[in-house]
Amino acid sequence: LVQAVMDVNLQGEVVRIQGDEFWHMTRVLRLGVNDRVELFDGAGGLVEGSIQKVDKNGSDVELLENARLIAPQGIQWHVFAAFGTLKGGRADWLIEKCTELGASSVTPLLTERCHTIAENRVDRLQRLVLAAVKQCQRVHDMSLKPPLEIHDLPLAVSQSKLAFLASAEAPPVLSVLPKCSSEEESGLLIIGPEGDFTEEEVGVLKAAGAVPVGLGPCRLRVETATISLLSALMLWSDSAHHQEAQQQR
């Protein structure tokens, strides 16, 4: 997969590939004239093309078909995680795996115990997202949102019927999920920082409608809790979507 801006979507038209994507095509994948590629725009647009020309500045790709628009499938999960203090590549791992698992977006959450995240770190994470999107062959980008103060989160929670808060002393997540509707279009996952949320922060989120869920008997790191909860919810919603599709046949 190669990400490209597709202003045209008619068979026979030519799209110019430059910059990082051109470097990746020619230096990493070693693609040349007549090789076929799939172009995507990050918003569900997908089209097959054939490389017609390669020069020092870019590649020309001829579209072999009209672009197809692929709609997102199932519940779109939005992750709010307080990972700004993670070190040693742990935040990179969190973002990469959220992308591979299919999260719709990730928002760095700023809390009393995790009150900042460096701008240059966000730029690096953006590049990791693009690499992971292509590696796992997603046609919809995962959006890395600007950092959000926790006092702004309750509004989003109150507007969602599926909002889950990772909590050490809460009922197991699998015991809560069957009681929830799988017909919603989107849902929220909320994971606290190292040291967890304060009692006041937890109270505010619960009052807004967040459902506390447990992730097992062991104390988990921020990135482990994030991936554990996202995996459980993705598998649950994917199974519900599959069952509904089978029933409609």
C-alpha positions as CSV (number, residue, x, y, z in Angstrom):
1,L,0.0,0.0,0.0
2,V,1.2,3.5,-0.8
3,Q,-0.6,6.6,0.6
4,A,-1.4,9.2,-2.0
5,V,-3.7,12.2,-2.5
6,M,-6.1,11.1,-5.2
7,D,-7.7,14.2,-6.7
8,V,-8.6,12.1,-9.7
9,N,-10.3,8.7,-9.5
10,L,-10.8,7.8,-13.2
11,Q,-9.2,4.8,-14.8
12,G,-6.3,5.8,-17.0
13,E,-5.4,8.9,-15.0
14,V,-1.9,9.4,-13.6
15,V,-1.0,10.1,-10.0
16,R,2.4,11.5,-9.1
17,I,4.1,9.9,-6.1
18,Q,6.8,12.0,-4.3
19,G,8.5,12.5,-1.0
20,D,8.7,9.8,1.6
21,E,6.3,7.5,-0.2
22,F,8.4,7.7,-3.4
23,W,11.5,6.9,-1.4
24,H,9.8,3.9,0.3
25,M,8.5,2.6,-3.1
26,T,11.9,2.8,-4.9
27,R,14.5,2.3,-2.1
28,V,12.7,0.0,0.3
29,L,10.3,-2.0,-1.9
30,R,12.5,-1.6,-5.0
31,L,9.5,-1.1,-7.3
32,G,10.1,0.0,-10.8
33,V,8.3,0.5,-14.2
34,N,5.3,-1.8,-14.8
35,D,5.2,-2.9,-11.1
36,R,1.7,-2.7,-9.6
37,V,0.8,-0.9,-6.4
38,E,-2.3,-0.1,-4.4
39,L,-2.9,3.5,-3.6
40,F,-5.0,4.7,-0.7
41,D,-5.9,8.1,0.6
42,G,-6.4,7.3,4.3
43,A,-10.1,8.0,4.1
44,G,-11.2,4.6,2.6
45,G,-10.3,5.3,-1.0
46,L,-8.4,2.4,-2.7
47,V,-7.3,1.9,-6.3
48,E,-4.8,-0.3,-8.1
49,G,-2.2,1.3,-10.3
50,S,0.8,0.5,-12.5
51,I,4.1,2.4,-12.3
52,Q,4.7,4.0,-15.7
53,K,7.7,6.3,-15.0
54,V,10.4,6.7,-12.4
55,D,12.8,9.7,-12.3
56,K,14.9,11.3,-9.5
57,N,12.0,13.3,-8.1
58,G,9.1,10.8,-8.2
59,S,7.0,8.1,-9.8
60,D,4.0,8.3,-12.1
61,V,1.4,5.7,-11.4
62,E,-1.4,5.1,-13.9
63,L,-4.7,4.1,-12.3
64,L,-6.0,0.8,-13.6
65,E,-9.5,1.2,-12.3
66,N,-11.9,3.7,-10.7
67,A,-11.1,4.2,-7.0
68,R,-13.2,2.2,-4.6
69,L,-14.6,3.7,-1.4
70,I,-14.4,1.2,1.5
71,A,-16.6,2.1,4.5
72,P,-15.3,1.5,8.0
73,Q,-16.5,-1.8,9.5
74,G,-18.0,-2.2,13.0
75,I,-17.6,0.0,16.0
76,Q,-15.0,2.7,15.7
77,W,-13.0,2.8,19.0
78,H,-11.4,6.0,20.2
79,V,-8.6,5.6,22.8
80,F,-7.9,8.2,25.5
81,A,-4.6,7.2,27.3
82,A,-2.4,9.1,29.6
83,F,0.9,7.9,28.2
84,G,2.9,11.2,28.1
85,T,5.3,10.1,30.8
86,L,6.2,6.7,29.2
87,K,9.8,6.2,28.4
88,G,12.1,3.8,26.5
89,G,9.9,3.5,23.4
90,R,6.8,2.3,25.4
91,A,4.7,5.1,23.9
92,D,5.8,4.2,20.4
93,W,4.8,0.6,21.0
94,L,1.4,1.7,22.3
95,I,0.7,3.8,19.3
96,E,1.9,1.2,16.8
97,K,-0.2,-1.6,18.3
98,C,-3.3,0.6,18.6
99,T,-2.9,1.2,14.9
100,E,-2.5,-2.5,14.0
101,L,-5.5,-3.5,16.2
102,G,-7.8,-1.0,14.3
103,A,-8.3,1.9,16.7
104,S,-10.0,4.8,15.0
105,S,-8.1,7.4,17.0
106,V,-5.7,7.8,20.0
107,T,-5.7,10.9,22.1
108,P,-2.9,11.6,24.7
109,L,-4.8,12.4,27.9
110,L,-3.3,15.0,30.3
111,T,-4.1,14.4,33.9
112,E,-2.9,15.5,37.3
113,R,-0.2,12.8,37.3
114,C,0.5,13.1,33.5
115,H,0.2,16.7,32.7
116,T,2.3,17.1,29.5
117,I,3.6,15.5,26.3
118,A,6.3,17.1,24.2
119,E,5.4,18.4,20.7
120,N,8.4,16.8,19.0
121,R,7.3,13.4,20.5
122,V,3.8,13.8,18.9
123,D,5.5,14.5,15.5
124,R,7.4,11.2,15.9
125,L,4.3,9.3,16.8
126,Q,2.5,10.6,13.7
127,R,5.2,9.0,11.5
128,L,4.9,5.8,13.4
129,V,1.1,5.8,12.7
130,L,1.7,6.1,9.0
131,A,4.2,3.2,8.9
132,A,1.9,1.0,11.0
133,V,-1.1,1.8,8.8
134,K,0.7,0.6,5.7
135,Q,2.2,-2.4,7.4
136,C,-1.1,-3.8,8.5
137,Q,-2.8,-2.7,5.3
138,R,-5.4,-0.4,6.7
139,V,-7.2,1.9,4.2
140,H,-8.4,4.2,6.9
141,D,-5.8,6.2,8.8
142,M,-5.7,6.1,12.6
143,S,-5.9,9.6,13.8
144,L,-3.5,10.8,16.5
145,K,-5.4,13.6,18.1
146,P,-4.0,16.7,19.9
147,P,-3.5,16.2,23.7
148,L,-6.7,16.6,25.7
149,E,-7.0,17.9,29.3
150,I,-9.0,15.4,31.4
151,H,-11.5,18.0,32.5
152,D,-12.6,18.2,28.8
153,L,-13.2,14.5,28.5
154,P,-16.5,14.1,30.5
155,L,-18.4,15.8,27.7
156,A,-17.3,13.2,25.1
157,V,-18.0,10.4,27.7
158,S,-21.6,11.8,28.3
159,Q,-22.3,11.7,24.5
160,S,-21.2,8.0,24.1
161,K,-23.2,5.0,25.1
162,L,-20.0,2.9,25.0
163,A,-17.3,4.4,27.3
164,F,-15.1,2.1,29.3
165,L,-12.7,3.1,32.1
166,A,-9.8,0.7,32.9
167,S,-9.9,0.3,36.7
168,A,-8.1,-2.2,38.9
169,E,-11.1,-3.0,41.2
170,A,-13.9,-3.0,38.7
171,P,-15.8,-6.1,37.4
172,P,-14.0,-8.1,34.6
173,V,-14.4,-6.5,31.2
174,L,-15.9,-9.7,29.7
175,S,-18.7,-9.7,32.4
176,V,-19.7,-6.2,31.4
177,L,-19.6,-6.4,27.6
178,P,-22.6,-8.7,27.1
179,K,-24.8,-6.1,28.8
180,C,-23.7,-3.5,26.3
181,S,-25.2,-2.8,22.9
182,S,-23.1,-3.7,19.9
183,E,-25.1,-1.5,17.5
184,E,-23.3,1.8,18.3
185,E,-21.1,3.4,15.7
186,S,-18.3,4.4,18.1
187,G,-17.0,3.9,21.6
188,L,-14.4,5.2,24.0
189,L,-11.5,3.6,26.0
190,I,-10.0,5.5,28.9
191,I,-6.7,4.5,30.5
192,G,-5.0,6.3,33.3
193,P,-1.3,7.2,33.8
194,E,1.4,5.5,35.9
195,G,0.0,6.0,39.4
196,D,-3.5,5.9,38.0
197,F,-6.2,8.6,38.0
198,T,-6.9,10.5,41.2
199,E,-10.1,9.6,43.0
200,E,-11.6,12.9,41.9
201,E,-10.8,12.2,38.2
202,V,-12.4,8.7,38.5
203,G,-15.5,10.1,40.1
204,V,-16.0,12.7,37.4
205,L,-15.6,10.2,34.6
206,K,-18.0,7.7,36.2
207,A,-20.5,10.5,36.8
208,A,-20.3,11.3,33.1
209,G,-21.2,7.7,32.2
210,A,-17.9,5.8,31.9
211,V,-18.2,2.2,32.9
212,P,-15.3,0.9,35.0
213,V,-13.9,-2.5,33.8
214,G,-11.2,-4.7,35.2
215,L,-8.4,-6.3,33.1
216,G,-7.3,-9.2,35.3
217,P,-5.7,-9.7,38.7
218,C,-2.3,-8.2,37.9
219,R,-1.4,-4.6,37.9
220,L,-0.7,-3.5,34.3
221,R,1.4,-0.8,32.8
222,V,-0.3,1.9,30.8
223,E,0.6,0.5,27.4
224,T,-0.4,-3.1,28.5
225,A,-3.7,-2.0,29.9
226,T,-4.4,0.0,26.7
227,I,-3.7,-2.9,24.4
228,S,-5.5,-5.4,26.6
229,L,-8.7,-3.3,26.7
230,L,-8.6,-2.4,23.0
231,S,-8.0,-6.1,22.0
232,A,-11.0,-7.2,24.1
233,L,-13.3,-4.6,22.7
234,M,-12.2,-5.0,19.1
235,L,-12.7,-8.8,19.3
236,W,-16.1,-8.4,20.9
237,S,-17.4,-5.8,18.5
238,D,-16.0,-7.7,15.5
239,S,-17.7,-10.9,16.7
240,A,-21.0,-9.0,17.1
241,H,-20.7,-7.4,13.6
242,H,-20.0,-10.9,12.1
243,Q,-23.0,-12.4,13.8
244,E,-25.3,-9.6,12.6
245,A,-24.0,-10.0,9.1
246,Q,-24.6,-13.8,9.2
247,Q,-28.2,-13.2,10.4
248,Q,-28.9,-10.8,7.5
249,R,-27.9,-13.3,4.9
